[in-house]
Every structure is written in structure tokens, then in C-alpha cells.
Amino acid sequence: MRPTAEMPPRLLRTQEAARFLGISIRTLEKHRTYGTGPIYRKVGGRVLYTIHDLEAWTEIGTRKSTSDKTAGTVFPARPLTPQERGEC
């Protein structure tokens, strides 16, 4: 077996990615529609995610406490307001 460092990243389809994240398939689809979700790839008619991109997306919301001012926000699966998009 080859070492992990030499293997290409495993690509997950929407169902597998949703299971990995612990969210529903529909929620992940909504995130994709609104642009609030993880980076994905489109290969033919398939939507694919790398584990690295899924983990990077969840890291945005990492915090040390409820008052952590440096933490980012993982937005809900809905259209963003102009303020959330940083337009104001």
C-alpha cells in the first residue's frame, strides 16, 4: 500500500460529505446554492468535495469561548444579507 502522502485526496459526493459534516443532504445543497457552504468541484454532472475543503469550512467557526471576537461565522443555509456579504 502506498503512503497516504502520495495518494490523491479522496473526493466525496454530496451524501457522503453531508454525513461527514453531520448535516442533511438538503442543507448542504442549500449551502451550495447560496454560496455559504464549503468549496466543491463539478466533474461532469457530479458535485464533489475534498475532506480538506470540508474541514477548512468547519474551521471558520472555531472558537475558544462564546465571547471570542476573532472567530469567523459559518452562516446558515440561506441568502446572505448585504451586511453579511460585507457590502456595507
Secondary structure, DSSP 8 states (H G I E B T S, - for coil): ---GGGS---EEEHHHHHHHHTS-HHHHHHHHHHT-S---EEETTEEEEEHHHHHHHHHTT--SSTT-TT------SS---HHHHT--
